[in-house]
């Protein structure tokens, strides 16, 4: 069971990918690309004659890897949270019918058939290109695009219907205009559809063209209509992709904000407002986040990782859920400490203008931050530099 869980984490792990998971995903991705290139190169006669044995060995190796991957994924799928409530057999049947697993099966099935029957069916080689679809499993962008196409399917279907209607109308009218002059190319609607398709798509092969003045005029109108109509699906997909990206970024930001204890008491409306103001920032180990003496333009919240703040002659270590940089903003002073990442950190940055606006509209949050800042200054944990002692003592607390 421990081995099964480890394999599940490596192949089907959660959102926080480890170095091992990233390495496996990269290796499988490179193997997929290598297979596609091998299919292309093997179609060249001189390459096939000289390196046929190497191509065959590479195919056997790839087939073994992809088959093992498929079997292992099918075995460990019972560890997937949505499938845990099902019996193992039912869970595996449902998982085997998922889109990704169907793609994985199609990527290996033709080669398995050739291996089993022992006959080299060349037309089945083209199905090895389906392995390129396996890259979708490792690319969030491709997954996002798939969601966009599914979400906009009704609008895209409506565009396809309109485009088909325009195709039939163009072919029908051109049959009337050019049918007598060119009976072979425009004598029937099916024959004229080839010209209409090439013109509406703005490909313009030039093998079939109108020769009458009226036909050429109508051909120009069809070309302009094609430019407008074929731009519609592109606009729909682009708008959907933008909305999906914004929705994903909002979900990620919401999850990051919710993990900060300071925001735990906020209602959903206020939490959404805070999330809209924060900027996500990832920094590597050793990165200097703040420098003593520089103008204070923002404060930071730690989502993950560890940050060290060097203040005069002592050091403060901050971890997930902590924040820093608020004192300089509250008192409108320069930075009084160095802050740098000890480990790789995910931070959320709140800019100075947004900070002051948030302090005015969210008194509870303002009181929490002010109380922590005052406590740090009173205990000497943070250097107060030019901040007067009476200002420290009278630091605004809850409700003020």
N, C-alpha and C positions, 0 to 999 in steps of 0.2 A: 504493500500500500504506500510505503514511503517512496519507493521508486516510481510508482504510478503518479503520485502527486508531484514529484520532481519533474517528470517528463511533461506533465500537464502544464506546470509553470513555465517550462522552457518553450513549449510549442504553442500553448494557448493562454499564456500568462496574462495578467491584468494590465492596467494602463501604465503602471510604472515598470517599464522594461529594464531589466538588468543588463549588464555588459554581456553575459552569456546569451541572453535572448537576442540582443541586437546582433551578436556575432553569428548566431545560427540563422537569423533572418537574412543577414547580408550574404552568407555563404549559399543559402538556398536560392536567393535572388540571382546571384552570379551564375549558379548552375543552370537556372532557367534561361538566362540570357545566352549562356554558352550553348544550350540545346537549340535555341532558335538559330544562332549563327551556324551551328553544325548542319542543320537542315538546309540552310541556304547554300553553304559551301559544298555540301555533298551533291547538290544538283549540278555542279560544274564537273564536266566529264573528266578533265585532267586531274582535278583534286580527288575525285572518286577513285580513279584508277591508281593513283599514287598513295593515297592515304585511306583507302577503303577499310583496312584492318583497324586503323586508329579510330575511325568513325564508328565502327561496329563495337569496339571496346568501350568507347565513351558512351554509346547508347546503352550497352548492358549495365555499365556503372550507374548511369542516370536512372535507368528503369529500376534498378535495385534500390537506390536512394528514395526515389519518389514512391515506390511501392511500400517500403518500410515506413516512410512518413505517413502514408495513407493508413496503414494498419495501426500504427502507434496512435495517431489522432483518433481513430475509431475506438481504440482500447481505452484511452484516457478521457474520452468525452463524458463519462459518467461522473467525473469530478467537476464538470461545468455546472455552476449553481442552478440555472434554470432546468437542468435535466436530472438533478439529484433526487427529486421527488418521484421519478419514474423508475420502473424496474430496469435493470441493465440492458435487457434485450430491446425494450421499447425505446430507451434512451438512445441506443446505438442506431436503431432504425430511423428515428427522427433526425438524428445528427447526419446520417448518411444521405438523407434527402435534402440537406441544406445546400444552398447554391455553391458555396465554396467546395464542399465535398464532392458534389457532382462534377465540378470543373476538375478537381484532382483525379477523379475516376476516369474522366474522358481523356486526361493527359497521359494515362498509362494503359488504358484498355486496348487501344489498337496495337501497341507494341506487344502486349501480352498475348493477343490473338495470334500475331505473326509468330511469336516464340512457341506457342502451343501447337499450332497446326504445321509449323516448320516450312511454310511457303512464304516467300518474300512478295507480299502484295504491295507493289510500289505506291498505289493510290492511297494506301493507309498511312504512308509516311507524312502526308500533308497534315494529318491529325496531330502530329507531334508539335505543330505550331500552337496547338491549344494550350501547351504548357506556358505560353506567354501570359495567358489569362491568370495563371497562378500568382503572378506578381501583384494582382489586386489584393491578395490576402495581406501583403506586406506594405501596401501603400495607402495611407489614410486619404490621400487626395483622390485616388481612383474610387475608393469606397464612397467618398463624399459625392463624386460625380454620379455614381450609380444611384445614390439616394435622390439626387436632383432629377435624374431621368425618370425615376419611379414617381417622385412627387409631382412632376410636371407632365405626367403621361397623358392626362386628358387634354391639356392645351396642345401638346405636341401631336396627338392624334387628330385634333381639329385642324391643325395646320396641314397635316398630311392629306386629309380629306379635301381641303381647299386647293392644295397644290395638284392633287389628282384631277379635280374638276377643271382647273385651269389648263392642265395638260390636255384633257379631252377636248375642251372648248377650242384651244389653239389648233389642235390637229384637225378638228372638224372644219373650222373656218378656212384653214389653209388648203384643205381638200377641195373646197369650193373655188378658191381663188386660183390655185396652181394645178388643179387636177387635169385640166385640158392641156396645159402646156407641158406638164411632166407627169404623165399617167403612171410611170413606173415608180416614181418616188412619192407622189402625192395623189395617186389614184384611189386610195382608200384611207380610212381613218387609222387603222393599224400601221400602214406604211408611213403616214405623215407623223405618227407619234414619235418616230425616231428623231425627226427634225425638231419637233416641239420639245422633246426632252433635252436635246443638246442645246437648244436656244434658251429655254427657261433656266437651265442650270448654268448658263453663260459659259459652257465649255466650248461650244462653237467649233466642231470638228471641220466643218467646211466641205464635207463630202456630199451633203445635200443642201442646196441653197435655193431660195426663190429667184426666179429670173424675170418675172413681170414687175412693173412699177408698183402696182397695188400690193403684190406679195411682199416686196421689199419693205414697203411702208408698214405693213402689218407685222413683218418680222422685227422691225425696230421697236414697235409697241410691245411685242411679246418679250423682247430682251429686257426692256425696262421693267416690265411686270415681274420677270424672273429675278432681277436684282432685288426688288422689294420683297417678293414672297420668300426667297431663300434666306433672306436676312432675318425673317421672323423666328425660326427655330433657334438660330444663334442667339438672338436677343432673349428668348425665353430661357434657354439654358444658362446664359450668362447671369441673368437676374436671379434665377433659382440658385446658382452656385454661390452668388454673393450672399443671398439670404441664408443659405445653409451654413456658410462659413461664419457669418455673424451669429447664428444660433449656436453653433458649436463653441465659438469663442465666449459667448455669454454663459453657456453651461460650465465651461472650464473655469471662467472667472468666478462664477457663483460658488462653485465647489471650493475654490481657493479661499474666497472671502469667508465662507462658512466655517473653514477650519481654524480661523483666527479667533481665539477666545474673546477678544475685545468686542467682536461683532456678534457674539452669541445671543445677546439680549435684544438685539434689534429685530423689529418686525420685518416681514418680507418686503414691504414697500421700501423701508429705509435700507434694508440689505441690498435691494436691487439698485437703489440710488448710489450707495457706496461702491458697488461693483462697477457702475458706469464711470466712476471717477478714477478708479485705480488702474494703474498700468502694470502689466505683468513684466517681470524682468528676471532672466536667468543669468547667473554669474558663475564663473568657474572658481575652483579653489585658489586662494591667494589673491583674488581680485580686490582692489581697494574701492570700497563703496563710497566712503566719505573721507575727506581730508581736512585736517585741522586748519582753520583760517579761511577756508573757502566760503563763499556766500551760501546760506542755507536756502535751498530752493524746493526741498521736499523732505518728507519723512518716509520711513520704510517699515513694512510689516513682513515678518519672516514666515513663509509658508512651509518651507522645508530647508534643512541644512543648519549650519552653525556659523554664527558671526561673532567675531571678537572686536571689542571696542577698547582702544587704548586711551585712557584718560589720565593725563599728567603722569603720576608715578604708579598707577595701578591699572589692572586690566579687568574687564567685565565680559563674561561669555554669555551670549544670548542664543536661544534655541527656537525651535518651532513654536509659533504663537506669540513670541515677543515682538516688540517694535522699538524703534530708536529714531532719533532725529527730530523728535517733537519739541524739545526744549528750545532749540534755536529758532524754531518757527513761532512758538508761543511768545518768546521774548524778542523776536526779530533781530537776532544776533548772528554772527558768523559761526561756523562749526568750531566746537571746542574739543573735538576728539577725532582720532583716526578710527575708521571702521573698515574691516576687511573680512572676506569670507574664508573660514577655515576649511570648509568643505564646499562642494558644489551646492549652490543655494538657489531656491526659487523665492523671489521677493515680489511684493506688490508696492508700488511707489505712488505716493499721494503728493501731488504738486502743491506748492505754497498757496496759490490762489484758490485751489479746490479745498485745501485744508481749512482756510479761514471761512470759506463759504459753508463748509460742512459743520464747523464749530458753531456757527450762528443758527443753523437749521436743526441740528441734532444735539440738544442740550445734554442728553444722557451720555452720548459718546464724548462730548466735550468735557464733561465732568470726569469721566473715566480717565481720559488722557491727561487732563490737568492734575488729577490726584496722583497718578503714577509719576508725572514729571516733578511735582512738588515733593513727593516722598524721596525721589532720587536725589534732589538737590539738598533736602534737609539732612539726609543721611550721609551726604558727601560721596555718594556712589558716582555721581556725575559732576564734572567740573562746571562751576557756574561762572567763571571768568569775570566779566564786567557786570554781571547781574547783581544789583544791590541786595543786601541781606533782607531789608524790609520787603522787597518785592518777592523774595523767596518765601518769606513768612506768610505774606498775604496772597500766595498763589491761589487762584480761584479753585474752589472745590465743588462738590456735588451741588447742583441746583443754582449756582451762581451764574 
